[in-house]
Amino acid sequence: MRVASILSFTFREAVEDVEYQGYLIPKGWKVLPLFRNIHHSPDHFPCPDKFDPSRFEI
């Protein structure tokens, strides 16, 4: 789940050249997204540290 994932990160591979925030990530490079940082970002989740079961409703 989002609050405490068993994986904090996992490698991904760029399938094409990508420019992100002024940086070039060449095709084939490994990138390491930090899911905990994403999942606890107020930019993506209001009150990210609050348990809110309604977030999981479909």
PDB file of N, H, CA, C and O in Angstrom:
ATOM      1  N   MET A   1       0.841  -1.171   0.000  1.00  0.00           N
ATOM      2  CA  MET A   1       0.000   0.000   0.000  1.00  0.00           C
ATOM      3  C   MET A   1       0.888   1.237   0.000  1.00  0.00           C
ATOM      4  O   MET A   1       2.109   1.146   0.135  1.00  0.00           O
ATOM      5  N   ARG A   2       0.271   2.359  -0.150  1.00  0.00           N
ATOM      6  H   ARG A   2      -0.720   2.433  -0.259  1.00  0.00           H
ATOM      7  CA  ARG A   2       0.987   3.601  -0.301  1.00  0.00           C
ATOM      8  C   ARG A   2       1.700   4.044   0.969  1.00  0.00           C
ATOM      9  O   ARG A   2       2.774   4.639   0.876  1.00  0.00           O
ATOM     10  N   VAL A   3       1.149   3.781   2.148  1.00  0.00           N
ATOM     11  H   VAL A   3       0.276   3.299   2.223  1.00  0.00           H
ATOM     12  CA  VAL A   3       1.729   4.289   3.384  1.00  0.00           C
ATOM     13  C   VAL A   3       3.051   3.599   3.704  1.00  0.00           C
ATOM     14  O   VAL A   3       4.018   4.271   4.062  1.00  0.00           O
ATOM     15  N   ALA A   4       3.112   2.298   3.585  1.00  0.00           N
ATOM     16  H   ALA A   4       2.325   1.753   3.294  1.00  0.00           H
ATOM     17  CA  ALA A   4       4.329   1.558   3.906  1.00  0.00           C
ATOM     18  C   ALA A   4       4.500   0.417   2.914  1.00  0.00           C
ATOM     19  O   ALA A   4       4.110  -0.718   3.187  1.00  0.00           O
ATOM     20  N   SER A   5       5.068   0.717   1.793  1.00  0.00           N
ATOM     21  H   SER A   5       5.385   1.640   1.571  1.00  0.00           H
ATOM     22  CA  SER A   5       5.291  -0.278   0.753  1.00  0.00           C
ATOM     23  C   SER A   5       6.451  -1.194   1.134  1.00  0.00           C
ATOM     24  O   SER A   5       7.385  -0.772   1.816  1.00  0.00           O
ATOM     25  N   ILE A   6       6.387  -2.434   0.696  1.00  0.00           N
ATOM     26  H   ILE A   6       5.629  -2.777   0.142  1.00  0.00           H
ATOM     27  CA  ILE A   6       7.507  -3.339   0.955  1.00  0.00           C
ATOM     28  C   ILE A   6       8.717  -2.994   0.092  1.00  0.00           C
ATOM     29  O   ILE A   6       9.842  -3.367   0.424  1.00  0.00           O
ATOM     30  N   LEU A   7       8.492  -2.290  -1.003  1.00  0.00           N
ATOM     31  H   LEU A   7       7.578  -1.987  -1.272  1.00  0.00           H
ATOM     32  CA  LEU A   7       9.586  -1.836  -1.868  1.00  0.00           C
ATOM     33  C   LEU A   7       9.655  -0.318  -1.829  1.00  0.00           C
ATOM     34  O   LEU A   7       8.662   0.354  -2.105  1.00  0.00           O
ATOM     35  N   SER A   8      10.808   0.224  -1.493  1.00  0.00           N
ATOM     36  H   SER A   8      11.615  -0.322  -1.270  1.00  0.00           H
ATOM     37  CA  SER A   8      10.972   1.675  -1.516  1.00  0.00           C
ATOM     38  C   SER A   8      11.337   2.163  -2.912  1.00  0.00           C
ATOM     39  O   SER A   8      11.080   3.312  -3.271  1.00  0.00           O
ATOM     40  N   PHE A   9      11.940   1.268  -3.694  1.00  0.00           N
ATOM     41  H   PHE A   9      12.148   0.335  -3.402  1.00  0.00           H
ATOM     42  CA  PHE A   9      12.359   1.640  -5.041  1.00  0.00           C
ATOM     43  C   PHE A   9      12.491   0.380  -5.879  1.00  0.00           C
ATOM     44  O   PHE A   9      12.532  -0.735  -5.358  1.00  0.00           O
ATOM     45  N   THR A  10      12.557   0.577  -7.158  1.00  0.00           N
ATOM     46  H   THR A  10      12.524   1.482  -7.581  1.00  0.00           H
ATOM     47  CA  THR A  10      12.869  -0.497  -8.097  1.00  0.00           C
ATOM     48  C   THR A  10      13.409   0.163  -9.359  1.00  0.00           C
ATOM     49  O   THR A  10      12.973   1.253  -9.730  1.00  0.00           O
ATOM     50  N   PHE A  11      14.341  -0.484 -10.004  1.00  0.00           N
ATOM     51  H   PHE A  11      14.696  -1.369  -9.703  1.00  0.00           H
ATOM     52  CA  PHE A  11      14.937   0.099 -11.202  1.00  0.00           C
ATOM     53  C   PHE A  11      13.978   0.030 -12.382  1.00  0.00           C
ATOM     54  O   PHE A  11      13.196  -0.910 -12.519  1.00  0.00           O
ATOM     55  N   ARG A  12      14.059   1.040 -13.220  1.00  0.00           N
ATOM     56  H   ARG A  12      14.694   1.804 -13.108  1.00  0.00           H
ATOM     57  CA  ARG A  12      13.360   1.074 -14.497  1.00  0.00           C
ATOM     58  C   ARG A  12      14.399   1.415 -15.556  1.00  0.00           C
ATOM     59  O   ARG A  12      15.450   1.977 -15.247  1.00  0.00           O
ATOM     60  N   GLU A  13      14.099   1.071 -16.813  1.00  0.00           N
ATOM     61  H   GLU A  13      13.246   0.614 -17.064  1.00  0.00           H
ATOM     62  CA  GLU A  13      15.016   1.374 -17.909  1.00  0.00           C
ATOM     63  C   GLU A  13      14.319   2.300 -18.893  1.00  0.00           C
ATOM     64  O   GLU A  13      13.188   2.047 -19.310  1.00  0.00           O
ATOM     65  N   ALA A  14      15.006   3.372 -19.259  1.00  0.00           N
ATOM     66  H   ALA A  14      15.925   3.577 -18.920  1.00  0.00           H
ATOM     67  CA  ALA A  14      14.453   4.301 -20.242  1.00  0.00           C
ATOM     68  C   ALA A  14      14.381   3.600 -21.600  1.00  0.00           C
ATOM     69  O   ALA A  14      15.389   3.093 -22.092  1.00  0.00           O
ATOM     70  N   VAL A  15      13.201   3.573 -22.199  1.00  0.00           N
ATOM     71  H   VAL A  15      12.382   3.985 -21.799  1.00  0.00           H
ATOM     72  CA  VAL A  15      13.032   2.892 -23.489  1.00  0.00           C
ATOM     73  C   VAL A  15      13.278   3.837 -24.663  1.00  0.00           C
ATOM     74  O   VAL A  15      13.305   3.414 -25.819  1.00  0.00           O
ATOM     75  N   GLU A  16      13.454   5.104 -24.357  1.00  0.00           N
ATOM     76  H   GLU A  16      13.432   5.448 -23.418  1.00  0.00           H
ATOM     77  CA  GLU A  16      13.818   6.108 -25.368  1.00  0.00           C
ATOM     78  C   GLU A  16      14.473   7.265 -24.634  1.00  0.00           C
ATOM     79  O   GLU A  16      14.365   7.368 -23.412  1.00  0.00           O
ATOM     80  N   ASP A  17      15.155   8.140 -25.372  1.00  0.00           N
ATOM     81  H   ASP A  17      15.243   8.057 -26.365  1.00  0.00           H
ATOM     82  CA  ASP A  17      15.727   9.335 -24.764  1.00  0.00           C
ATOM     83  C   ASP A  17      14.593  10.171 -24.177  1.00  0.00           C
ATOM     84  O   ASP A  17      13.556  10.369 -24.810  1.00  0.00           O
ATOM     85  N   VAL A  18      14.809  10.654 -22.964  1.00  0.00           N
ATOM     86  H   VAL A  18      15.651  10.493 -22.449  1.00  0.00           H
ATOM     87  CA  VAL A  18      13.793  11.459 -22.282  1.00  0.00           C
ATOM     88  C   VAL A  18      14.475  12.677 -21.682  1.00  0.00           C
ATOM     89  O   VAL A  18      15.542  12.563 -21.078  1.00  0.00           O
ATOM     90  N   GLU A  19      13.865  13.836 -21.848  1.00  0.00           N
ATOM     91  H   GLU A  19      12.998  13.929 -22.339  1.00  0.00           H
ATOM     92  CA  GLU A  19      14.346  15.020 -21.153  1.00  0.00           C
ATOM     93  C   GLU A  19      13.382  15.301 -20.014  1.00  0.00           C
ATOM     94  O   GLU A  19      12.175  15.421 -20.227  1.00  0.00           O
ATOM     95  N   TYR A  20      13.919  15.405 -18.797  1.00  0.00           N
ATOM     96  H   TYR A  20      14.899  15.308 -18.624  1.00  0.00           H
ATOM     97  CA  TYR A  20      13.097  15.648 -17.615  1.00  0.00           C
ATOM     98  C   TYR A  20      13.721  16.775 -16.810  1.00  0.00           C
ATOM     99  O   TYR A  20      14.849  16.660 -16.332  1.00  0.00           O
ATOM    100  N   GLN A  21      12.985  17.852 -16.665  1.00  0.00           N
ATOM    101  H   GLN A  21      12.068  17.945 -17.053  1.00  0.00           H
ATOM    102  CA  GLN A  21      13.425  19.022 -15.904  1.00  0.00           C
ATOM    103  C   GLN A  21      14.818  19.478 -16.313  1.00  0.00           C
ATOM    104  O   GLN A  21      15.651  19.804 -15.467  1.00  0.00           O
ATOM    105  N   GLY A  22      15.061  19.496 -17.618  1.00  0.00           N
ATOM    106  H   GLY A  22      14.384  19.230 -18.305  1.00  0.00           H
ATOM    107  CA  GLY A  22      16.330  19.973 -18.146  1.00  0.00           C
ATOM    108  C   GLY A  22      17.446  18.940 -18.198  1.00  0.00           C
ATOM    109  O   GLY A  22      18.548  19.246 -18.653  1.00  0.00           O
ATOM    110  N   TYR A  23      17.180  17.729 -17.741  1.00  0.00           N
ATOM    111  H   TYR A  23      16.285  17.480 -17.372  1.00  0.00           H
ATOM    112  CA  TYR A  23      18.184  16.658 -17.759  1.00  0.00           C
ATOM    113  C   TYR A  23      17.843  15.644 -18.839  1.00  0.00           C
ATOM    114  O   TYR A  23      16.679  15.287 -19.020  1.00  0.00           O
ATOM    115  N   LEU A  24      18.858  15.183 -19.555  1.00  0.00           N
ATOM    116  H   LEU A  24      19.803  15.473 -19.408  1.00  0.00           H
ATOM    117  CA  LEU A  24      18.660  14.144 -20.563  1.00  0.00           C
ATOM    118  C   LEU A  24      18.887  12.779 -19.925  1.00  0.00           C
ATOM    119  O   LEU A  24      19.927  12.531 -19.316  1.00  0.00           O
ATOM    120  N   ILE A  25      17.912  11.908 -20.070  1.00  0.00           N
ATOM    121  H   ILE A  25      17.067  12.110 -20.565  1.00  0.00           H
ATOM    122  CA  ILE A  25      18.044  10.514 -19.638  1.00  0.00           C
ATOM    123  C   ILE A  25      18.126   9.694 -20.919  1.00  0.00           C
ATOM    124  O   ILE A  25      17.107   9.495 -21.580  1.00  0.00           O
ATOM    125  N   PRO A  26      19.309   9.213 -21.286  1.00  0.00           N
ATOM    126  CA  PRO A  26      19.465   8.490 -22.546  1.00  0.00           C
ATOM    127  C   PRO A  26      18.765   7.129 -22.529  1.00  0.00           C
ATOM    128  O   PRO A  26      18.630   6.494 -21.484  1.00  0.00           O
ATOM    129  N   LYS A  27      18.333   6.707 -23.695  1.00  0.00           N
ATOM    130  H   LYS A  27      18.443   7.222 -24.545  1.00  0.00           H
ATOM    131  CA  LYS A  27      17.734   5.383 -23.853  1.00  0.00           C
ATOM    132  C   LYS A  27      18.683   4.331 -23.276  1.00  0.00           C
ATOM    133  O   LYS A  27      19.892   4.380 -23.501  1.00  0.00           O
ATOM    134  N   GLY A  28      18.117   3.382 -22.529  1.00  0.00           N
ATOM    135  H   GLY A  28      17.134   3.342 -22.346  1.00  0.00           H
ATOM    136  CA  GLY A  28      18.912   2.307 -21.960  1.00  0.00           C
ATOM    137  C   GLY A  28      19.423   2.576 -20.550  1.00  0.00           C
ATOM    138  O   GLY A  28      19.826   1.648 -19.848  1.00  0.00           O
ATOM    139  N   TRP A  29      19.409   3.843 -20.130  1.00  0.00           N
ATOM    140  H   TRP A  29      19.081   4.596 -20.700  1.00  0.00           H
ATOM    141  CA  TRP A  29      19.868   4.147 -18.773  1.00  0.00           C
ATOM    142  C   TRP A  29      18.881   3.600 -17.759  1.00  0.00           C
ATOM    143  O   TRP A  29      17.675   3.560 -18.004  1.00  0.00           O
ATOM    144  N   LYS A  30      19.406   3.182 -16.622  1.00  0.00           N
ATOM    145  H   LYS A  30      20.386   3.215 -16.423  1.00  0.00           H
ATOM    146  CA  LYS A  30      18.573   2.733 -15.512  1.00  0.00           C
ATOM    147  C   LYS A  30      18.210   3.953 -14.662  1.00  0.00           C
ATOM    148  O   LYS A  30      19.061   4.793 -14.370  1.00  0.00           O
ATOM    149  N   VAL A  31      16.967   4.034 -14.281  1.00  0.00           N
ATOM    150  H   VAL A  31      16.276   3.352 -14.519  1.00  0.00           H
ATOM    151  CA  VAL A  31      16.521   5.104 -13.392  1.00  0.00           C
ATOM    152  C   VAL A  31      15.952   4.465 -12.127  1.00  0.00           C
ATOM    153  O   VAL A  31      15.496   3.321 -12.143  1.00  0.00           O
ATOM    154  N   LEU A  32      15.986   5.201 -11.065  1.00  0.00           N
ATOM    155  H   LEU A  32      16.356   6.130 -11.052  1.00  0.00           H
ATOM    156  CA  LEU A  32      15.586   4.683  -9.764  1.00  0.00           C
ATOM    157  C   LEU A  32      14.525   5.602  -9.157  1.00  0.00           C
ATOM    158  O   LEU A  32      14.858   6.518  -8.405  1.00  0.00           O
ATOM    159  N   PRO A  33      13.248   5.365  -9.477  1.00  0.00           N
ATOM    160  CA  PRO A  33      12.205   6.189  -8.853  1.00  0.00           C
ATOM    161  C   PRO A  33      12.066   5.829  -7.373  1.00  0.00           C
ATOM    162  O   PRO A  33      12.024   4.652  -7.016  1.00  0.00           O
ATOM    163  N   LEU A  34      11.995   6.834  -6.530  1.00  0.00           N
ATOM    164  H   LEU A  34      12.029   7.791  -6.820  1.00  0.00           H
ATOM    165  CA  LEU A  34      11.838   6.614  -5.091  1.00  0.00           C
ATOM    166  C   LEU A  34      10.353   6.710  -4.756  1.00  0.00           C
ATOM    167  O   LEU A  34       9.825   7.795  -4.512  1.00  0.00           O
ATOM    168  N   PHE A  35       9.697   5.565  -4.750  1.00  0.00           N
ATOM    169  H   PHE A  35      10.126   4.684  -4.949  1.00  0.00           H
ATOM    170  CA  PHE A  35       8.246   5.533  -4.592  1.00  0.00           C
ATOM    171  C   PHE A  35       7.786   6.114  -3.263  1.00  0.00           C
ATOM    172  O   PHE A  35       6.731   6.745  -3.202  1.00  0.00           O
ATOM    173  N   ARG A  36       8.551   5.915  -2.206  1.00  0.00           N
ATOM    174  H   ARG A  36       9.408   5.402  -2.256  1.00  0.00           H
ATOM    175  CA  ARG A  36       8.126   6.465  -0.924  1.00  0.00           C
ATOM    176  C   ARG A  36       8.038   7.985  -1.004  1.00  0.00           C
ATOM    177  O   ARG A  36       7.099   8.578  -0.472  1.00  0.00           O
ATOM    178  N   ASN A  37       8.993   8.615  -1.655  1.00  0.00           N
ATOM    179  H   ASN A  37       9.756   8.134  -2.087  1.00  0.00           H
ATOM    180  CA  ASN A  37       8.954  10.072  -1.802  1.00  0.00           C
ATOM    181  C   ASN A  37       7.741  10.502  -2.618  1.00  0.00           C
ATOM    182  O   ASN A  37       7.095  11.498  -2.291  1.00  0.00           O
ATOM    183  N   ILE A  38       7.431   9.767  -3.665  1.00  0.00           N
ATOM    184  H   ILE A  38       7.956   8.958  -3.930  1.00  0.00           H
ATOM    185  CA  ILE A  38       6.269  10.089  -4.493  1.00  0.00           C
ATOM    186  C   ILE A  38       4.989   9.887  -3.693  1.00  0.00           C
ATOM    187  O   ILE A  38       4.100  10.738  -3.710  1.00  0.00           O
ATOM    188  N   HIS A  39       4.899   8.764  -2.996  1.00  0.00           N
ATOM    189  H   HIS A  39       5.622   8.073  -2.982  1.00  0.00           H
ATOM    190  CA  HIS A  39       3.676   8.428  -2.266  1.00  0.00           C
ATOM    191  C   HIS A  39       3.420   9.337  -1.070  1.00  0.00           C
ATOM    192  O   HIS A  39       2.291   9.411  -0.587  1.00  0.00           O
ATOM    193  N   HIS A  40       4.434  10.020  -0.591  1.00  0.00           N
ATOM    194  H   HIS A  40       5.352   9.960  -0.984  1.00  0.00           H
ATOM    195  CA  HIS A  40       4.271  10.903   0.558  1.00  0.00           C
ATOM    196  C   HIS A  40       4.399  12.371   0.162  1.00  0.00           C
ATOM    197  O   HIS A  40       4.641  13.226   1.013  1.00  0.00           O
ATOM    198  N   SER A  41       4.239  12.662  -1.113  1.00  0.00           N
ATOM    199  H   SER A  41       4.043  11.967  -1.805  1.00  0.00           H
ATOM    200  CA  SER A  41       4.351  14.035  -1.598  1.00  0.00           C
ATOM    201  C   SER A  41       2.993  14.737  -1.544  1.00  0.00           C
ATOM    202  O   SER A  41       2.019  14.234  -2.105  1.00  0.00           O
ATOM    203  N   PRO A  42       2.915  15.890  -0.879  1.00  0.00           N
ATOM    204  CA  PRO A  42       1.656  16.635  -0.871  1.00  0.00           C
ATOM    205  C   PRO A  42       1.283  17.171  -2.258  1.00  0.00           C
ATOM    206  O   PRO A  42       0.146  17.593  -2.474  1.00  0.00           O
ATOM    207  N   ASP A  43       2.235  17.156  -3.196  1.00  0.00           N
ATOM    208  H   ASP A  43       3.158  16.814  -3.021  1.00  0.00           H
ATOM    209  CA  ASP A  43       1.907  17.554  -4.573  1.00  0.00           C
ATOM    210  C   ASP A  43       0.975  16.540  -5.227  1.00  0.00           C
ATOM    211  O   ASP A  43       0.213  16.886  -6.129  1.00  0.00           O
ATOM    212  N   HIS A  44       1.036  15.286  -4.773  1.00  0.00           N
ATOM    213  H   HIS A  44       1.655  15.004  -4.041  1.00  0.00           H
ATOM    214  CA  HIS A  44       0.234  14.216  -5.368  1.00  0.00           C
ATOM    215  C   HIS A  44      -0.892  13.737  -4.462  1.00  0.00           C
ATOM    216  O   HIS A  44      -1.921  13.267  -4.949  1.00  0.00           O
ATOM    217  N   PHE A  45      -0.709  13.851  -3.153  1.00  0.00           N
ATOM    218  H   PHE A  45       0.126  14.233  -2.758  1.00  0.00           H
ATOM    219  CA  PHE A  45      -1.697  13.359  -2.184  1.00  0.00           C
ATOM    220  C   PHE A  45      -1.927  14.415  -1.110  1.00  0.00           C
ATOM    221  O   PHE A  45      -1.001  14.752  -0.373  1.00  0.00           O
ATOM    222  N   PRO A  46      -3.151  14.944  -1.009  1.00  0.00           N
ATOM    223  CA  PRO A  46      -3.419  15.869   0.096  1.00  0.00           C
ATOM    224  C   PRO A  46      -3.283  15.125   1.432  1.00  0.00           C
ATOM    225  O   PRO A  46      -3.764  13.999   1.562  1.00  0.00           O
ATOM    226  N   CYS A  47      -2.649  15.729   2.399  1.00  0.00           N
ATOM    227  H   CYS A  47      -2.258  16.644   2.294  1.00  0.00           H
ATOM    228  CA  CYS A  47      -2.417  15.106   3.723  1.00  0.00           C
ATOM    229  C   CYS A  47      -1.816  13.712   3.554  1.00  0.00           C
ATOM    230  O   CYS A  47      -2.437  12.730   3.961  1.00  0.00           O
ATOM    231  N   PRO A  48      -0.635  13.600   2.969  1.00  0.00           N
ATOM    232  CA  PRO A  48      -0.079  12.293   2.613  1.00  0.00           C
ATOM    233  C   PRO A  48       0.172  11.357   3.794  1.00  0.00           C
ATOM    234  O   PRO A  48       0.209  10.141   3.608  1.00  0.00           O
ATOM    235  N   ASP A  49       0.345  11.892   5.000  1.00  0.00           N
ATOM    236  H   ASP A  49       0.315  12.880   5.151  1.00  0.00           H
ATOM    237  CA  ASP A  49       0.623  11.030   6.149  1.00  0.00           C
ATOM    238  C   ASP A  49      -0.638  10.607   6.902  1.00  0.00           C
ATOM    239  O   ASP A  49      -0.561   9.871   7.885  1.00  0.00           O
ATOM    240  N   LYS A  50      -1.783  11.070   6.441  1.00  0.00           N
ATOM    241  H   LYS A  50      -1.845  11.668   5.642  1.00  0.00           H
ATOM    242  CA  LYS A  50      -3.051  10.705   7.083  1.00  0.00           C
ATOM    243  C   LYS A  50      -3.610   9.442   6.427  1.00  0.00           C
ATOM    244  O   LYS A  50      -3.675   9.353   5.201  1.00  0.00           O
ATOM    245  N   PHE A  51      -4.011   8.474   7.239  1.00  0.00           N
ATOM    246  H   PHE A  51      -3.958   8.546   8.235  1.00  0.00           H
ATOM    247  CA  PHE A  51      -4.648   7.271   6.703  1.00  0.00           C
ATOM    248  C   PHE A  51      -6.069   7.630   6.290  1.00  0.00           C
ATOM    249  O   PHE A  51      -6.866   8.077   7.115  1.00  0.00           O
ATOM    250  N   ASP A  52      -6.383   7.436   5.019  1.00  0.00           N
ATOM    251  H   ASP A  52      -5.736   7.073   4.349  1.00  0.00           H
ATOM    252  CA  ASP A  52      -7.705   7.773   4.482  1.00  0.00           C
ATOM    253  C   ASP A  52      -8.160   6.635   3.579  1.00  0.00           C
ATOM    254  O   ASP A  52      -7.800   6.611   2.401  1.00  0.00           O
ATOM    255  N   PRO A  53      -8.944   5.689   4.102  1.00  0.00           N
ATOM    256  CA  PRO A  53      -9.372   4.531   3.311  1.00  0.00           C
ATOM    257  C   PRO A  53     -10.157   4.901   2.054  1.00  0.00           C
ATOM    258  O   PRO A  53     -10.213   4.114   1.109  1.00  0.00           O
ATOM    259  N   SER A  54     -10.762   6.083   2.032  1.00  0.00           N
ATOM    260  H   SER A  54     -10.716   6.723   2.800  1.00  0.00           H
ATOM    261  CA  SER A  54     -11.541   6.471   0.843  1.00  0.00           C
ATOM    262  C   SER A  54     -10.651   6.639  -0.389  1.00  0.00           C
ATOM    263  O   SER A  54     -11.157   6.637  -1.511  1.00  0.00           O
ATOM    264  N   ARG A  55      -9.357   6.784  -0.207  1.00  0.00           N
ATOM    265  H   ARG A  55      -8.946   6.786   0.705  1.00  0.00           H
ATOM    266  CA  ARG A  55      -8.449   6.887  -1.354  1.00  0.00           C
ATOM    267  C   ARG A  55      -8.442   5.614  -2.191  1.00  0.00           C
ATOM    268  O   ARG A  55      -8.081   5.642  -3.368  1.00  0.00           O
ATOM    269  N   PHE A  56      -8.840   4.501  -1.586  1.00  0.00           N
ATOM    270  H   PHE A  56      -9.134   4.478  -0.630  1.00  0.00           H
ATOM    271  CA  PHE A  56      -8.764   3.216  -2.270  1.00  0.00           C
ATOM    272  C   PHE A  56     -10.096   2.777  -2.853  1.00  0.00           C
ATOM    273  O   PHE A  56     -10.208   1.678  -3.396  1.00  0.00           O
ATOM    274  N   GLU A  57     -11.119   3.642  -2.741  1.00  0.00           N
ATOM    275  H   GLU A  57     -11.028   4.535  -2.300  1.00  0.00           H
ATOM    276  CA  GLU A  57     -12.426   3.298  -3.306  1.00  0.00           C
ATOM    277  C   GLU A  57     -12.365   3.355  -4.822  1.00  0.00           C
ATOM    278  O   GLU A  57     -11.679   4.195  -5.403  1.00  0.00           O
ATOM    279  N   ILE A  58     -13.088   2.456  -5.440  1.00  0.00           N
ATOM    280  H   ILE A  58     -13.646   1.774  -4.968  1.00  0.00           H
ATOM    281  CA  ILE A  58     -13.113   2.416  -6.910  1.00  0.00           C
ATOM    282  C   ILE A  58     -14.416   2.974  -7.403  1.00  0.00           C
ATOM    283  O   ILE A  58     -14.645   3.033  -8.611  1.00  0.00           O
TER     284      ILE A  58
END
